[in-house]
């Protein structure tokens, strides 16, 4: 499947910051157009869009404000890709949230912190992290099968998901996040055969803790990645590392580990990305995250803060009662 992305078009949600921003940057640097769907752009993302909007002869970057939990917004995002670029070849529904207090299991609908209404039919965390990538995948497959440039052996397509090592474990303080990533992991495996049968590769990455605004901008999450003396943890996985692996999942048939071992890439592949290393996450017989690697960046330096926040919430009188 090794191929260039030059002249291709990608839809990337959540590229207003973090991992998806770096993935968008790599795609643009390699000649692909990118349509970014997000609620807003951080300054570094706006700078990237400005740079490639003015690029008259090369790849283009376009931003469309998108609430990925809205199916109407997702439909409009895909329509915009066709309107601007006629077709598209890569879809990365990468937008995600790390169980914020306003949509977390330990702040139930109706509680003071929650923005999930008791009269609604879902958790925003799950809508963003699980329902949105599933629905975006449906929209992508529909286009890939029926467009003027359909998927074929000579014109393969890619749908790329961002899972997490949280989809291999359980962690009581963030059960909705873990559940969404476990669900996404199963979804990736389930659609693996589409590469052989329909020339559509559905694959994903499962990063360790990545230095992104998800961890640094929210006060409760920032406490988890700083020691008691305020020192930021050092063994991060970087957004650039994850983005490079994502790019290879779109263009290559194998990856090389830090030890020089070859990992095959195919539909259904889920690749763990840890600082300076990668590991395959198989459907059956998976070992704990980081097995066989240097184990860097697998845990928060101050994990006790997560437990404190959970216990503070659940010990409130009348927890969970409307």
Secondary structure as UniProt FT lines:
FT   TURN            6..7
FT   STRAND          9..13
FT   TURN            14..16
FT   HELIX           18..29
FT   TURN            30..31
FT   STRAND          33..38
FT   HELIX           43..53
FT   STRAND          61..65
FT   TURN            68..69
FT   HELIX           71..85
FT   STRAND          90..93
FT   HELIX           101..103
FT   TURN            105..106
FT   TURN            109..110
FT   TURN            118..119
FT   HELIX           124..126
FT   HELIX           127..131
FT   HELIX           132..146
FT   TURN            148..149
FT   TURN            153..154
FT   STRAND          157..162
FT   HELIX           165..167
FT   HELIX           172..174
FT   HELIX           175..190
FT   TURN            191..193
FT   HELIX           194..198
FT   STRAND          200..207
FT   HELIX           213..216
FT   HELIX           219..224
FT   TURN            228..229
FT   HELIX           239..251
FT   STRAND          254..256
FT   TURN            258..259
FT   STRAND          262..264
FT   TURN            267..268
FT   STRAND          270..274
FT   TURN            275..276
FT   STRAND          277..280
FT   TURN            289..292
FT   TURN            296..297
FT   TURN            301..303
FT   HELIX           304..314
FT   TURN            317..320
//
